[in-house]
Amino acid sequence: MRPVYLRGRSLISALGENLPQALTTLAAGGVAPQRVLLPGGTDWPCYTIDHPEQDWRKRAQQLLCSAAEESGLSSTRHAPLFIASSSLGIGAIEIDGDCSGDSLEFSDAVAAWLNWEGPVYVVSSACTSSLQALLMAYRLIGSGAVDDAVVLGIELPNRFSISGFAAMQLLTHKQPEPLGADRDGITLGEAVAVLRLSGRPARWRVCGGSNIVDGRDPTGAIPQTVARMCVQALADSGLKPADIGLIKLQAAGSPMNDANELSGMAQVFDTMPPLVTFKAATGHTLGASGAAEIALLTACLETGIWPQPDYPPDRELSHALAQSKPPAPRYVLADILGFGGGYAAVILEDTAAR
Amino acid sequence: MAYVNNSTWQITGRTRHGDLPDDWRERLAARLGQRPRRIGMLAELALYGALDCLDAAQESALPEDVVLRLCSLRGAVTAIGQVLEQNRQDLPMPFSFLQSQTGQLLPALASALNWQGDAGIVMARDPASLALLAAQQAGPDGMLLGWVEEAPRRSDWLRLARCDAPPTNFVAANSFAEMISPDTRYWRLGNAGMEIARGQT
């Protein structure tokens, strides 16, 4: 298997219209979520992208083209494109009231907006979608089948997801507090993120990963499966637990899931590496979250800008979030846990830390 | 795109129905010993087809390292319509929302199969390209591939296992129909795409 690198990235989120702006916003303490009004008059916090266009499709097109430009996609339009999303174009369907089309109408539109000429795949496996897409792209390049592949994580505004998560009583009425003492739910977020993978060397190397679907407990993460996810990702990467210098958690602010995730990690890591999560900064961007958080994670590690939780930690949990960037971690594990039973992890190497 | 994977795959099982039988839900309940609860039409269809395929492959359990890939172009369209209507009336129902999330059929399927492993929902206009992608990425335990839709109703599955003694009469597959034809017994990735071979049942 030949090495696979992260050669380009971009992120549009509540933190800003590109990655440099996201870092500036993060360094300044982040942003508060907006309130999204549902038809019955209830409103929920949501980390939305600040963009002036009102038309859903025009807005989506502008955001995607902007993210593509930031990540330098123009040179890879013949490569496989993996579009990863939980909600796809449901925001447009809500407005039109027409759900007679299929799931690929949205990806056809995205490919047309980007003038894409390569094969297009849609991965829609809920919250783990873009990590699954990353692993597919990684294996495709690693096998030598292609030189480049692109993962495009997309989660655009819609009331469908917010009302659904609210109906399941998973949302908090305030800002999310991952691993916090008073955490009581998650907050959703909007994001467009691009990860451009290549066989040509770059600073960040994708070492391997794992993807497990386990439906035994639809209400929350199973610690044993979190542990298995880590063990498989380490084995796939040829690494040991002690090699990992940082873990980017799912940790979204759920009372049970945050604790179960840590419990599973503790089964693998005798000495827990420093921990970080971005859910208090961007919200949970569902199918885009894997790509969005890897774009932000790698940028934070390069610049030293670090998310600062402004809430008290849960001292009953065995571990807390790192307050600053750990010194030069060489290998970083990033995971996403999906509701219903999705578990995915990717390990990256910072080749500058060798 | 030059696919590279030296494995040859044998189709060891496939869904046995042509069109789904009218009583597929009753048959699924009989096969499971109970009616599946609150997983939604799409997940029930997927489960029916997957179990039928595994029965045909004479496998009582799915091996741990199988890659499971499912394609559904329209997804859980019935539940999506219900949720859109519930939201218009400000009456969102949690189980309707869960059923509307196509990705949620994976844990439902994994749970019913008593299996935990690498599963994903991947879609593309060309079904052959999905089969190529899965074959390129599958490990030693092979793959379980499904194409499931609510309307028109279908749940077509293939179980492919790695073959250690492949035949030699491979030819390029001209279409997806050729790849899934009952006459086709083996798949192999060639430089130009999928190659197929017939063989003894």
Contacts between the chains, C-beta under 8 A, distances in Angstrom:
chain1	res1	chain2	res2	distance
A	38	B	87	7.6
A	38	B	90	6.8
A	39	B	87	6.3
A	39	B	88	6.4
A	39	B	89	7.8
A	39	B	90	4.8
A	40	B	90	3.0
A	41	B	90	7.8
A	80	B	1	7.0
A	86	B	101	7.1
A	86	B	103	6.7
A	90	B	80	7.6
A	93	B	80	7.9
A	93	B	84	7.2
A	94	B	84	6.7
A	94	B	87	7.6
A	97	B	84	7.4
A	99	B	77	6.4
A	99	B	80	5.6
A	99	B	81	5.9
A	99	B	84	6.6
A	102	B	73	4.1
A	102	B	74	4.8
A	102	B	75	7.9
A	103	B	72	7.6
A	103	B	73	5.7
A	103	B	74	6.7
A	103	B	75	5.4
A	103	B	102	7.6
A	103	B	123	5.8
A	104	B	73	5.9
A	104	B	123	6.0
A	104	B	124	7.6
A	104	B	125	6.0
A	107	B	123	7.7
A	108	B	125	7.9
A	119	B	1	6.9
A	119	B	124	7.0
A	119	B	129	5.9
A	120	B	124	6.7
A	120	B	125	7.9
A	121	B	122	5.7
A	121	B	123	7.1
A	121	B	124	5.1
A	121	B	129	7.6
A	121	B	130	7.5
A	121	B	133	6.7
A	122	B	122	7.0
A	122	B	123	4.3
A	122	B	124	7.0
A	123	B	120	6.2
A	123	B	121	6.9
A	123	B	122	5.4
A	123	B	123	8.0
A	124	B	75	7.6
A	124	B	102	5.9
A	124	B	103	5.9
A	124	B	121	5.1
A	124	B	123	6.9
A	125	B	103	4.6
A	125	B	106	6.2
A	125	B	119	7.5
A	125	B	120	4.7
A	125	B	121	4.8
A	126	B	101	6.1
A	126	B	103	3.3
A	126	B	104	6.6
A	126	B	106	7.8
A	129	B	103	7.3
A	132	B	120	4.9
A	136	B	120	7.9
A	136	B	122	7.6
A	136	B	133	6.8
A	136	B	137	6.5
A	139	B	136	7.2
A	139	B	137	4.9
A	140	B	133	7.4
A	140	B	136	6.6
A	140	B	137	7.5
A	143	B	3	7.8
A	143	B	4	4.8
A	143	B	5	6.5
A	143	B	136	6.2
A	144	B	2	7.2
A	144	B	4	4.9
A	145	B	1	5.7
A	145	B	2	5.6
A	145	B	3	5.2
A	145	B	4	5.4
A	145	B	136	6.1
A	146	B	1	5.5
A	146	B	2	7.8
A	159	B	87	6.3
A	160	B	83	6.5
A	160	B	84	7.2
A	160	B	87	6.6
A	160	B	100	7.8
A	163	B	83	7.9
A	163	B	87	5.2
A	163	B	92	4.2
A	163	B	97	7.5
A	164	B	83	6.7
A	164	B	92	6.1
A	164	B	94	7.5
A	164	B	97	3.3
A	164	B	98	7.9
A	164	B	100	7.3
A	164	B	101	7.7
A	165	B	97	7.8
A	166	B	92	6.9
A	167	B	92	4.0
A	167	B	93	6.2
A	167	B	94	4.5
A	167	B	97	5.6
A	168	B	94	4.5
A	168	B	97	6.7
A	168	B	98	7.4
A	169	B	94	7.7
A	210	B	118	7.7
A	211	B	118	4.8
A	211	B	119	7.7
A	211	B	120	6.8
A	212	B	116	5.8
A	212	B	117	6.4
A	212	B	118	6.7
A	213	B	68	7.7
A	213	B	106	4.6
A	213	B	107	5.7
A	213	B	110	4.8
A	213	B	116	6.8
A	213	B	117	6.8
A	213	B	118	7.5
A	213	B	119	4.0
A	213	B	120	7.9
A	214	B	107	7.0
A	214	B	110	6.3
A	214	B	116	4.1
A	215	B	106	7.3
A	215	B	107	3.1
A	215	B	108	5.9
A	215	B	109	7.2
A	215	B	110	4.2
A	215	B	111	3.2
A	215	B	112	7.8
A	215	B	116	7.9
A	216	B	111	6.1
A	216	B	116	7.4
A	218	B	98	8.0
A	218	B	107	6.1
A	218	B	111	7.8
A	225	B	116	6.7
A	228	B	116	7.7
A	338	B	103	7.2
A	340	B	98	7.3
A	340	B	101	7.6
A	340	B	103	7.3
A	340	B	104	4.9
A	340	B	106	7.6
A	340	B	107	4.4
A	341	B	106	7.4
A	341	B	107	3.4
A	341	B	110	6.8
A	341	B	111	7.6
A	342	B	103	7.3
A	342	B	106	7.2
A	342	B	107	7.3
